[in-house]
């Protein structure tokens, strides 16, 4: 069985990251679930992914992928 599980990957990835900053895995997993279920957040992830797939800058000034694209193609 691979980890994170393919059918709950986003939530586990979020929980792993959150877990570094909170006391319990249970709390991390709860917060991750709330983030993963948020329609606005999901829409933004989709929007950023769609922009990158068409070679566009996603417009997020903190975006690591866009930063790397501008420094490697220059
Ligand atoms: Zn980007």
PDB file of the backbone (N, CA, C, O) and the ligand in Angstrom, with CONECT records:
HET     ZN  A 101       1
ATOM      1  N   UNK A   1       0.860  -1.201   0.000  1.00  0.00           N
ATOM      2  CA  UNK A   1       0.000   0.000   0.000  1.00  0.00           C
ATOM      3  C   UNK A   1       0.888   1.240   0.000  1.00  0.00           C
ATOM      4  O   UNK A   1       1.714   1.431   0.893  1.00  0.00           O
ATOM      5  N   UNK A   2       0.704   2.073  -1.010  1.00  0.00           N
ATOM      6  CA  UNK A   2       1.532   3.267  -1.104  1.00  0.00           C
ATOM      7  C   UNK A   2       0.998   4.373  -0.197  1.00  0.00           C
ATOM      8  O   UNK A   2      -0.184   4.416   0.146  1.00  0.00           O
ATOM      9  N   UNK A   3       1.894   5.243   0.168  1.00  0.00           N
ATOM     10  CA  UNK A   3       1.503   6.394   0.976  1.00  0.00           C
ATOM     11  C   UNK A   3       2.050   7.658   0.334  1.00  0.00           C
ATOM     12  O   UNK A   3       3.209   7.668  -0.080  1.00  0.00           O
ATOM     13  N   UNK A   4       1.257   8.732   0.231  1.00  0.00           N
ATOM     14  CA  UNK A   4      -0.152   8.816   0.625  1.00  0.00           C
ATOM     15  C   UNK A   4      -1.060   7.992  -0.283  1.00  0.00           C
ATOM     16  O   UNK A   4      -0.738   7.758  -1.447  1.00  0.00           O
ATOM     17  N   UNK A   5      -2.199   7.554   0.260  1.00  0.00           N
ATOM     18  CA  UNK A   5      -3.117   6.725  -0.531  1.00  0.00           C
ATOM     19  C   UNK A   5      -3.621   7.495  -1.752  1.00  0.00           C
ATOM     20  O   UNK A   5      -3.990   8.663  -1.627  1.00  0.00           O
ATOM     21  N   UNK A   6      -3.644   6.866  -2.927  1.00  0.00           N
ATOM     22  CA  UNK A   6      -4.025   7.569  -4.155  1.00  0.00           C
ATOM     23  C   UNK A   6      -5.434   8.152  -4.119  1.00  0.00           C
ATOM     24  O   UNK A   6      -5.719   9.135  -4.804  1.00  0.00           O
ATOM     25  N   UNK A   7      -6.324   7.545  -3.315  1.00  0.00           N
ATOM     26  CA  UNK A   7      -7.697   8.044  -3.292  1.00  0.00           C
ATOM     27  C   UNK A   7      -7.946   9.095  -2.206  1.00  0.00           C
ATOM     28  O   UNK A   7      -9.078   9.541  -2.020  1.00  0.00           O
ATOM     29  N   UNK A   8      -6.884   9.490  -1.490  1.00  0.00           N
ATOM     30  CA  UNK A   8      -7.057  10.543  -0.475  1.00  0.00           C
ATOM     31  C   UNK A   8      -5.754  11.338  -0.359  1.00  0.00           C
ATOM     32  O   UNK A   8      -5.325  11.733   0.725  1.00  0.00           O
ATOM     33  N   UNK A   9      -5.151  11.552  -1.526  1.00  0.00           N
ATOM     34  CA  UNK A   9      -3.784  12.055  -1.575  1.00  0.00           C
ATOM     35  C   UNK A   9      -3.654  13.511  -1.136  1.00  0.00           C
ATOM     36  O   UNK A   9      -2.766  13.861  -0.360  1.00  0.00           O
ATOM     37  N   UNK A  10      -4.561  14.360  -1.649  1.00  0.00           N
ATOM     38  CA  UNK A  10      -4.465  15.782  -1.307  1.00  0.00           C
ATOM     39  C   UNK A  10      -4.552  15.993   0.201  1.00  0.00           C
ATOM     40  O   UNK A  10      -3.751  16.728   0.778  1.00  0.00           O
ATOM     41  N   UNK A  11      -5.524  15.348   0.833  1.00  0.00           N
ATOM     42  CA  UNK A  11      -5.698  15.535   2.273  1.00  0.00           C
ATOM     43  C   UNK A  11      -4.478  15.045   3.059  1.00  0.00           C
ATOM     44  O   UNK A  11      -4.051  15.693   4.014  1.00  0.00           O
ATOM     45  N   UNK A  12      -3.924  13.906   2.657  1.00  0.00           N
ATOM     46  CA  UNK A  12      -2.754  13.398   3.378  1.00  0.00           C
ATOM     47  C   UNK A  12      -1.532  14.278   3.180  1.00  0.00           C
ATOM     48  O   UNK A  12      -0.751  14.475   4.111  1.00  0.00           O
ATOM     49  N   UNK A  13      -1.361  14.803   1.988  1.00  0.00           N
ATOM     50  CA  UNK A  13      -0.229  15.693   1.746  1.00  0.00           C
ATOM     51  C   UNK A  13      -0.347  16.962   2.589  1.00  0.00           C
ATOM     52  O   UNK A  13       0.631  17.422   3.177  1.00  0.00           O
ATOM     53  N   UNK A  14      -1.541  17.514   2.639  1.00  0.00           N
ATOM     54  CA  UNK A  14      -1.782  18.696   3.471  1.00  0.00           C
ATOM     55  C   UNK A  14      -1.540  18.367   4.940  1.00  0.00           C
ATOM     56  O   UNK A  14      -0.887  19.129   5.654  1.00  0.00           O
ATOM     57  N   UNK A  15      -2.068  17.230   5.387  1.00  0.00           N
ATOM     58  CA  UNK A  15      -1.950  16.851   6.798  1.00  0.00           C
ATOM     59  C   UNK A  15      -0.493  16.652   7.200  1.00  0.00           C
ATOM     60  O   UNK A  15      -0.097  17.030   8.302  1.00  0.00           O
ATOM     61  N   UNK A  16       0.296  16.069   6.325  1.00  0.00           N
ATOM     62  CA  UNK A  16       1.717  15.889   6.627  1.00  0.00           C
ATOM     63  C   UNK A  16       2.394  17.226   6.872  1.00  0.00           C
ATOM     64  O   UNK A  16       3.203  17.365   7.790  1.00  0.00           O
ATOM     65  N   UNK A  17       2.055  18.212   6.043  1.00  0.00           N
ATOM     66  CA  UNK A  17       2.666  19.524   6.165  1.00  0.00           C
ATOM     67  C   UNK A  17       2.172  20.236   7.419  1.00  0.00           C
ATOM     68  O   UNK A  17       2.967  20.810   8.163  1.00  0.00           O
ATOM     69  N   UNK A  18       0.875  20.202   7.652  1.00  0.00           N
ATOM     70  CA  UNK A  18       0.284  20.851   8.822  1.00  0.00           C
ATOM     71  C   UNK A  18       0.800  20.210  10.103  1.00  0.00           C
ATOM     72  O   UNK A  18       0.974  20.888  11.116  1.00  0.00           O
ATOM     73  N   UNK A  19       1.042  18.915  10.056  1.00  0.00           N
ATOM     74  CA  UNK A  19       1.470  18.158  11.235  1.00  0.00           C
ATOM     75  C   UNK A  19       2.772  18.688  11.835  1.00  0.00           C
ATOM     76  O   UNK A  19       3.032  18.486  13.021  1.00  0.00           O
ATOM     77  N   UNK A  20       3.588  19.359  11.030  1.00  0.00           N
ATOM     78  CA  UNK A  20       4.842  19.943  11.532  1.00  0.00           C
ATOM     79  C   UNK A  20       4.578  21.113  12.479  1.00  0.00           C
ATOM     80  O   UNK A  20       5.467  21.516  13.230  1.00  0.00           O
ATOM     81  N   UNK A  21       3.362  21.657  12.446  1.00  0.00           N
ATOM     82  CA  UNK A  21       3.097  22.906  13.158  1.00  0.00           C
ATOM     83  C   UNK A  21       2.024  22.787  14.229  1.00  0.00           C
ATOM     84  O   UNK A  21       1.758  23.759  14.935  1.00  0.00           O
ATOM     85  N   UNK A  22       1.412  21.642  14.365  1.00  0.00           N
ATOM     86  CA  UNK A  22       0.378  21.454  15.389  1.00  0.00           C
ATOM     87  C   UNK A  22       0.729  20.254  16.260  1.00  0.00           C
ATOM     88  O   UNK A  22       1.642  19.491  15.945  1.00  0.00           O
ATOM     89  N   UNK A  23      -0.013  20.092  17.372  1.00  0.00           N
ATOM     90  CA  UNK A  23       0.344  19.097  18.377  1.00  0.00           C
ATOM     91  C   UNK A  23       0.016  17.662  18.003  1.00  0.00           C
ATOM     92  O   UNK A  23       0.755  16.743  18.356  1.00  0.00           O
ATOM     93  N   UNK A  24      -1.080  17.462  17.296  1.00  0.00           N
ATOM     94  CA  UNK A  24      -1.507  16.086  17.039  1.00  0.00           C
ATOM     95  C   UNK A  24      -1.799  15.859  15.569  1.00  0.00           C
ATOM     96  O   UNK A  24      -2.209  16.770  14.849  1.00  0.00           O
ATOM     97  N   UNK A  25      -1.577  14.613  15.135  1.00  0.00           N
ATOM     98  CA  UNK A  25      -1.915  14.216  13.768  1.00  0.00           C
ATOM     99  C   UNK A  25      -3.412  14.356  13.520  1.00  0.00           C
ATOM    100  O   UNK A  25      -3.842  14.710  12.423  1.00  0.00           O
ATOM    101  N   UNK A  26      -4.208  14.069  14.568  1.00  0.00           N
ATOM    102  CA  UNK A  26      -5.657  14.162  14.443  1.00  0.00           C
ATOM    103  C   UNK A  26      -6.072  15.585  14.062  1.00  0.00           C
ATOM    104  O   UNK A  26      -6.908  15.781  13.179  1.00  0.00           O
ATOM    105  N   UNK A  27      -5.483  16.570  14.732  1.00  0.00           N
ATOM    106  CA  UNK A  27      -5.779  17.965  14.432  1.00  0.00           C
ATOM    107  C   UNK A  27      -5.299  18.322  13.024  1.00  0.00           C
ATOM    108  O   UNK A  27      -6.005  18.990  12.268  1.00  0.00           O
ATOM    109  N   UNK A  28      -4.106  17.876  12.686  1.00  0.00           N
ATOM    110  CA  UNK A  28      -3.570  18.141  11.346  1.00  0.00           C
ATOM    111  C   UNK A  28      -4.492  17.567  10.277  1.00  0.00           C
ATOM    112  O   UNK A  28      -4.761  18.208   9.260  1.00  0.00           O
ATOM    113  N   UNK A  29      -4.966  16.367  10.518  1.00  0.00           N
ATOM    114  CA  UNK A  29      -5.823  15.696   9.541  1.00  0.00           C
ATOM    115  C   UNK A  29      -7.174  16.399   9.435  1.00  0.00           C
ATOM    116  O   UNK A  29      -7.751  16.484   8.351  1.00  0.00           O
ATOM    117  N   UNK A  30      -7.678  16.906  10.571  1.00  0.00           N
ATOM    118  CA  UNK A  30      -8.938  17.644  10.568  1.00  0.00           C
ATOM    119  C   UNK A  30      -8.808  18.934   9.754  1.00  0.00           C
ATOM    120  O   UNK A  30      -9.671  19.242   8.932  1.00  0.00           O
ATOM    121  N   UNK A  31      -7.738  19.679   9.982  1.00  0.00           N
ATOM    122  CA  UNK A  31      -7.514  20.927   9.241  1.00  0.00           C
ATOM    123  C   UNK A  31      -7.337  20.620   7.753  1.00  0.00           C
ATOM    124  O   UNK A  31      -7.890  21.311   6.898  1.00  0.00           O
ATOM    125  N   UNK A  32      -6.572  19.593   7.460  1.00  0.00           N
ATOM    126  CA  UNK A  32      -6.340  19.206   6.064  1.00  0.00           C
ATOM    127  C   UNK A  32      -7.648  18.868   5.367  1.00  0.00           C
ATOM    128  O   UNK A  32      -7.845  19.225   4.206  1.00  0.00           O
ATOM    129  N   UNK A  33      -8.542  18.182   6.070  1.00  0.00           N
ATOM    130  CA  UNK A  33      -9.833  17.833   5.502  1.00  0.00           C
ATOM    131  C   UNK A  33     -10.648  19.069   5.171  1.00  0.00           C
ATOM    132  O   UNK A  33     -11.297  19.133   4.128  1.00  0.00           O
ATOM    133  N   UNK A  34     -10.612  20.061   6.072  1.00  0.00           N
ATOM    134  CA  UNK A  34     -11.356  21.299   5.850  1.00  0.00           C
ATOM    135  C   UNK A  34     -10.805  22.049   4.641  1.00  0.00           C
ATOM    136  O   UNK A  34     -11.565  22.613   3.854  1.00  0.00           O
ATOM    137  N   UNK A  35      -9.486  22.053   4.496  1.00  0.00           N
ATOM    138  CA  UNK A  35      -8.867  22.718   3.348  1.00  0.00           C
ATOM    139  C   UNK A  35      -9.210  21.983   2.053  1.00  0.00           C
ATOM    140  O   UNK A  35      -9.604  22.596   1.060  1.00  0.00           O
ATOM    141  N   UNK A  36      -9.053  20.663   2.084  1.00  0.00           N
ATOM    142  CA  UNK A  36      -9.275  19.872   0.868  1.00  0.00           C
ATOM    143  C   UNK A  36     -10.723  19.934   0.398  1.00  0.00           C
ATOM    144  O   UNK A  36     -10.992  19.801  -0.795  1.00  0.00           O
ATOM    145  N   UNK A  37     -11.661  20.137   1.331  1.00  0.00           N
ATOM    146  CA  UNK A  37     -13.082  20.184   0.980  1.00  0.00           C
ATOM    147  C   UNK A  37     -13.549  21.569   0.555  1.00  0.00           C
ATOM    148  O   UNK A  37     -14.661  21.724   0.051  1.00  0.00           O
ATOM    149  N   UNK A  38     -12.701  22.578   0.757  1.00  0.00           N
ATOM    150  CA  UNK A  38     -13.131  23.949   0.482  1.00  0.00           C
ATOM    151  C   UNK A  38     -13.209  24.206  -1.022  1.00  0.00           C
ATOM    152  O   UNK A  38     -12.193  24.120  -1.711  1.00  0.00           O
ATOM    153  N   UNK A  39     -14.397  24.519  -1.542  1.00  0.00           N
ATOM    154  CA  UNK A  39     -14.553  24.668  -2.993  1.00  0.00           C
ATOM    155  C   UNK A  39     -13.715  25.800  -3.581  1.00  0.00           C
ATOM    156  O   UNK A  39     -13.231  25.689  -4.707  1.00  0.00           O
ATOM    157  N   UNK A  40     -13.541  26.888  -2.829  1.00  0.00           N
ATOM    158  CA  UNK A  40     -12.732  28.005  -3.337  1.00  0.00           C
ATOM    159  C   UNK A  40     -11.275  27.600  -3.492  1.00  0.00           C
ATOM    160  O   UNK A  40     -10.610  27.976  -4.457  1.00  0.00           O
ATOM    161  N   UNK A  41     -10.786  26.820  -2.517  1.00  0.00           N
ATOM    162  CA  UNK A  41      -9.394  26.373  -2.576  1.00  0.00           C
ATOM    163  C   UNK A  41      -9.212  25.386  -3.727  1.00  0.00           C
ATOM    164  O   UNK A  41      -8.227  25.451  -4.462  1.00  0.00           O
ATOM    165  N   UNK A  42     -10.156  24.486  -3.875  1.00  0.00           N
ATOM    166  CA  UNK A  42     -10.078  23.519  -4.986  1.00  0.00           C
ATOM    167  C   UNK A  42     -10.125  24.236  -6.328  1.00  0.00           C
ATOM    168  O   UNK A  42      -9.406  23.868  -7.257  1.00  0.00           O
ATOM    169  N   UNK A  43     -10.966  25.256  -6.432  1.00  0.00           N
ATOM    170  CA  UNK A  43     -11.076  26.007  -7.676  1.00  0.00           C
ATOM    171  C   UNK A  43      -9.764  26.725  -7.987  1.00  0.00           C
ATOM    172  O   UNK A  43      -9.350  26.808  -9.143  1.00  0.00           O
ATOM    173  N   UNK A  44      -9.120  27.240  -6.949  1.00  0.00           N
ATOM    174  CA  UNK A  44      -7.855  27.947  -7.162  1.00  0.00           C
ATOM    175  C   UNK A  44      -6.753  26.976  -7.585  1.00  0.00           C
ATOM    176  O   UNK A  44      -5.941  27.299  -8.453  1.00  0.00           O
ATOM    177  N   UNK A  45      -6.722  25.797  -6.980  1.00  0.00           N
ATOM    178  CA  UNK A  45      -5.755  24.780  -7.392  1.00  0.00           C
ATOM    179  C   UNK A  45      -5.973  24.417  -8.863  1.00  0.00           C
ATOM    180  O   UNK A  45      -5.020  24.295  -9.633  1.00  0.00           O
ATOM    181  N   UNK A  46      -7.246  24.245  -9.240  1.00  0.00           N
ATOM    182  CA  UNK A  46      -7.575  23.932 -10.637  1.00  0.00           C
ATOM    183  C   UNK A  46      -7.145  25.062 -11.574  1.00  0.00           C
ATOM    184  O   UNK A  46      -6.582  24.818 -12.641  1.00  0.00           O
ATOM    185  N   UNK A  47      -7.418  26.293 -11.161  1.00  0.00           N
ATOM    186  CA  UNK A  47      -7.076  27.452 -11.987  1.00  0.00           C
ATOM    187  C   UNK A  47      -5.560  27.540 -12.218  1.00  0.00           C
ATOM    188  O   UNK A  47      -5.105  27.767 -13.339  1.00  0.00           O
ATOM    189  N   UNK A  48      -4.796  27.358 -11.151  1.00  0.00           N
ATOM    190  CA  UNK A  48      -3.342  27.417 -11.255  1.00  0.00           C
ATOM    191  C   UNK A  48      -2.829  26.293 -12.161  1.00  0.00           C
ATOM    192  O   UNK A  48      -1.969  26.512 -13.014  1.00  0.00           O
ATOM    193  N   UNK A  49      -3.376  25.083 -11.959  1.00  0.00           N
ATOM    194  CA  UNK A  49      -2.965  23.945 -12.780  1.00  0.00           C
ATOM    195  C   UNK A  49      -3.283  24.161 -14.245  1.00  0.00           C
ATOM    196  O   UNK A  49      -2.476  23.834 -15.115  1.00  0.00           O
ATOM    197  N   UNK A  50      -4.462  24.714 -14.521  1.00  0.00           N
ATOM    198  CA  UNK A  50      -4.867  24.957 -15.903  1.00  0.00           C
ATOM    199  C   UNK A  50      -3.947  25.985 -16.562  1.00  0.00           C
ATOM    200  O   UNK A  50      -3.572  25.835 -17.725  1.00  0.00           O
ATOM    201  N   UNK A  51      -3.588  27.024 -15.816  1.00  0.00           N
ATOM    202  CA  UNK A  51      -2.678  28.045 -16.352  1.00  0.00           C
ATOM    203  C   UNK A  51      -1.326  27.432 -16.674  1.00  0.00           C
ATOM    204  O   UNK A  51      -0.775  27.679 -17.746  1.00  0.00           O
ATOM    205  N   UNK A  52      -0.790  26.643 -15.767  1.00  0.00           N
ATOM    206  CA  UNK A  52       0.520  26.019 -15.992  1.00  0.00           C
ATOM    207  C   UNK A  52       0.478  25.070 -17.194  1.00  0.00           C
ATOM    208  O   UNK A  52       1.423  25.011 -17.981  1.00  0.00           O
ATOM    209  N   UNK A  53      -0.635  24.324 -17.326  1.00  0.00           N
ATOM    210  CA  UNK A  53      -0.739  23.362 -18.428  1.00  0.00           C
ATOM    211  C   UNK A  53      -0.721  24.026 -19.795  1.00  0.00           C
ATOM    212  O   UNK A  53      -0.331  23.410 -20.787  1.00  0.00           O
ATOM    213  N   UNK A  54      -1.139  25.274 -19.845  1.00  0.00           N
ATOM    214  CA  UNK A  54      -1.112  25.987 -21.119  1.00  0.00           C
ATOM    215  C   UNK A  54       0.109  26.906 -21.221  1.00  0.00           C
ATOM    216  O   UNK A  54       0.189  27.748 -22.116  1.00  0.00           O
ATOM    217  N   UNK A  55       1.052  26.736 -20.301  1.00  0.00           N
ATOM    218  CA  UNK A  55       2.294  27.508 -20.354  1.00  0.00           C
ATOM    219  C   UNK A  55       2.155  28.944 -19.894  1.00  0.00           C
ATOM    220  O   UNK A  55       3.023  29.777 -20.158  1.00  0.00           O
ATOM    221  N   UNK A  56       1.063  29.232 -19.207  1.00  0.00           N
ATOM    222  CA  UNK A  56       0.816  30.598 -18.746  1.00  0.00           C
ATOM    223  C   UNK A  56       1.319  30.788 -17.319  1.00  0.00           C
ATOM    224  O   UNK A  56       1.372  29.840 -16.535  1.00  0.00           O
ATOM    225  N   UNK A  57       1.690  32.041 -16.990  1.00  0.00           N
ATOM    226  CA  UNK A  57       1.956  32.379 -15.611  1.00  0.00           C
ATOM    227  C   UNK A  57       0.620  32.348 -14.865  1.00  0.00           C
ATOM    228  O   UNK A  57      -0.361  32.928 -15.331  1.00  0.00           O
ATOM    229  N   UNK A  58       0.576  31.679 -13.720  1.00  0.00           N
ATOM    230  CA  UNK A  58      -0.691  31.550 -13.006  1.00  0.00           C
ATOM    231  C   UNK A  58      -1.089  32.843 -12.306  1.00  0.00           C
ATOM    232  O   UNK A  58      -2.242  32.997 -11.903  1.00  0.00           O
ATOM    233  N   UNK A  59      -0.146  33.777 -12.158  1.00  0.00           N
ATOM    234  CA  UNK A  59      -0.472  35.057 -11.548  1.00  0.00           C
ATOM    235  C   UNK A  59      -0.272  35.097 -10.048  1.00  0.00           C
ATOM    236  O   UNK A  59      -0.460  36.142  -9.425  1.00  0.00           O
ATOM    237  N   UNK A  60       0.109  33.968  -9.454  1.00  0.00           N
ATOM    238  CA  UNK A  60       0.388  33.940  -8.015  1.00  0.00           C
ATOM    239  C   UNK A  60       1.837  34.345  -7.806  1.00  0.00           C
ATOM    240  O   UNK A  60       2.752  33.678  -8.289  1.00  0.00           O
ATOM    241  N   UNK A  61       2.046  35.450  -7.078  1.00  0.00           N
ATOM    242  CA  UNK A  61       3.421  35.970  -6.965  1.00  0.00           C
ATOM    243  C   UNK A  61       4.326  35.077  -6.126  1.00  0.00           C
ATOM    244  O   UNK A  61       5.547  35.230  -6.151  1.00  0.00           O
ATOM    245  N   UNK A  62       3.728  34.139  -5.376  1.00  0.00           N
ATOM    246  CA  UNK A  62       4.544  33.212  -4.590  1.00  0.00           C
ATOM    247  C   UNK A  62       4.743  31.872  -5.275  1.00  0.00           C
ATOM    248  O   UNK A  62       5.267  30.940  -4.664  1.00  0.00           O
ATOM    249  N   UNK A  63       4.332  31.756  -6.543  1.00  0.00           N
ATOM    250  CA  UNK A  63       4.346  30.453  -7.191  1.00  0.00           C
ATOM    251  C   UNK A  63       5.765  29.998  -7.540  1.00  0.00           C
ATOM    252  O   UNK A  63       6.464  30.639  -8.325  1.00  0.00           O
ATOM    253  N   UNK A  64       6.171  28.880  -6.940  1.00  0.00           N
ATOM    254  CA  UNK A  64       7.513  28.352  -7.157  1.00  0.00           C
ATOM    255  C   UNK A  64       7.691  27.856  -8.594  1.00  0.00           C
ATOM    256  O   UNK A  64       8.750  28.043  -9.192  1.00  0.00           O
ATOM    257  N   UNK A  65       6.660  27.230  -9.139  1.00  0.00           N
ATOM    258  CA  UNK A  65       6.745  26.697 -10.504  1.00  0.00           C
ATOM    259  C   UNK A  65       6.969  27.815 -11.510  1.00  0.00           C
ATOM    260  O   UNK A  65       7.798  27.678 -12.410  1.00  0.00           O
ATOM    261  N   UNK A  66       6.248  28.912 -11.374  1.00  0.00           N
ATOM    262  CA  UNK A  66       6.406  30.038 -12.293  1.00  0.00           C
ATOM    263  C   UNK A  66       7.764  30.706 -12.100  1.00  0.00           C
ATOM    264  O   UNK A  66       8.390  31.134 -13.069  1.00  0.00           O
ATOM    265  N   UNK A  67       8.213  30.795 -10.871  1.00  0.00           N
ATOM    266  CA  UNK A  67       9.535  31.376 -10.604  1.00  0.00           C
ATOM    267  C   UNK A  67      10.630  30.558 -11.282  1.00  0.00           C
ATOM    268  O   UNK A  67      11.543  31.112 -11.893  1.00  0.00           O
ATOM    269  N   UNK A  68      10.530  29.228 -11.167  1.00  0.00           N
ATOM    270  CA  UNK A  68      11.527  28.361 -11.786  1.00  0.00           C
ATOM    271  C   UNK A  68      11.457  28.439 -13.305  1.00  0.00           C
ATOM    272  O   UNK A  68      12.489  28.401 -13.975  1.00  0.00           O
ATOM    273  N   UNK A  69      10.247  28.546 -13.856  1.00  0.00           N
ATOM    274  CA  UNK A  69      10.084  28.647 -15.306  1.00  0.00           C
ATOM    275  C   UNK A  69      10.774  29.897 -15.840  1.00  0.00           C
ATOM    276  O   UNK A  69      11.413  29.847 -16.892  1.00  0.00           O
ATOM    277  N   UNK A  70      10.656  31.009 -15.136  1.00  0.00           N
ATOM    278  CA  UNK A  70      11.266  32.242 -15.622  1.00  0.00           C
ATOM    279  C   UNK A  70      12.782  32.211 -15.473  1.00  0.00           C
ATOM    280  O   UNK A  70      13.488  32.838 -16.263  1.00  0.00           O
ATOM    281  N   UNK A  71      13.292  31.500 -14.483  1.00  0.00           N
ATOM    282  CA  UNK A  71      14.748  31.486 -14.295  1.00  0.00           C
ATOM    283  C   UNK A  71      15.434  30.445 -15.159  1.00  0.00           C
ATOM    284  O   UNK A  71      16.624  30.577 -15.445  1.00  0.00           O
ATOM    285  N   UNK A  72      14.701  29.387 -15.592  1.00  0.00           N
ATOM    286  CA  UNK A  72      15.364  28.350 -16.402  1.00  0.00           C
ATOM    287  C   UNK A  72      15.247  28.620 -17.903  1.00  0.00           C
ATOM    288  O   UNK A  72      16.075  28.133 -18.673  1.00  0.00           O
ATOM    289  N   UNK A  73      14.233  29.389 -18.341  1.00  0.00           N
ATOM    290  CA  UNK A  73      14.081  29.638 -19.772  1.00  0.00           C
ATOM    291  C   UNK A  73      14.777  30.934 -20.200  1.00  0.00           C
ATOM    292  O   UNK A  73      14.873  31.216 -21.395  1.00  0.00           O
ATOM    293  N   UNK A  74      15.257  31.716 -19.242  1.00  0.00           N
ATOM    294  CA  UNK A  74      15.889  33.001 -19.568  1.00  0.00           C
ATOM    295  C   UNK A  74      17.252  32.826 -20.223  1.00  0.00           C
ATOM    296  O   UNK A  74      17.908  33.812 -20.557  1.00  0.00           O
TER     297      UNK A  74
HETATM  298 ZN    ZN A 101       2.438  29.425 -11.315  1.00  0.00          ZN
END
